[in-house]
């Protein structure tokens, strides 16, 4: 069955129009919550947890996310137990973004599930699509890494700072570079 609404198309990984009023309203809501979160007192752990627990699909026990932070929707983000996300993280969660338990995300990391078609006419028509991102358990993503749409990084793997990840990274490896590639097995 084909998706009917733009939101259903987005979730299904199909081309959709991000200017759809429902999606615009949901992004505005997420930005309001994120703005409140980013303005919280550093000592307000309960307030921070309440804000992100209400916004995210999952905000795991003992998880932490340092402001400032940005996301598109929030309800497509699952942050596992004990995961840690450092400052200046951007998550474009037009598709599910899953961050496994005990994962460590360095400062300035971008997790970009959203993308645009190569065909210019589709871009000019305001269409885009998104593919899920999965970071496995105990993954460590170094500072300034960009992870593209549709990428899975296997459990225990380390991605070196500044890497651009456009393809899956297997479990139990150290990978780095632009493009990111496996350097050694753990």
Number of C-alpha atoms within 10 A of each C-alpha: 3 8 14 8 14 19 18 13 17 22 21 17 19 18 20 23 20 18 12 13 11 13 19 14 13 16 17 14 16 21 18 12 18 24 15 13 23 16 12 15 10 11 8 10 11 8 15 22 19 12 16 22 17 13 19 17 17 20 24 20 13 13 18 21 20 16 19 16 19 20 21 22 25 28 21 21 25 20 27 24 19 19 24 21 23 18 17 19 24 18 23 25 25 29 24 21 28 21 28 24 23 22 26 22 25 21 19 21 24 22 24 24 24 22 17 14 15 9 8 11 10 15 14 10 10 16 18 21 22 27 22 23 27 22 29 22 23 21 25 24 27 20 21 19 26 22 27 23 25 21 21 22 28 20 22 19 25 24 27 21 20 18 22 20 24 17 16 18 23 17 18 17 21 20 23 23 16 12 11 22 20 15 13 10 11 10
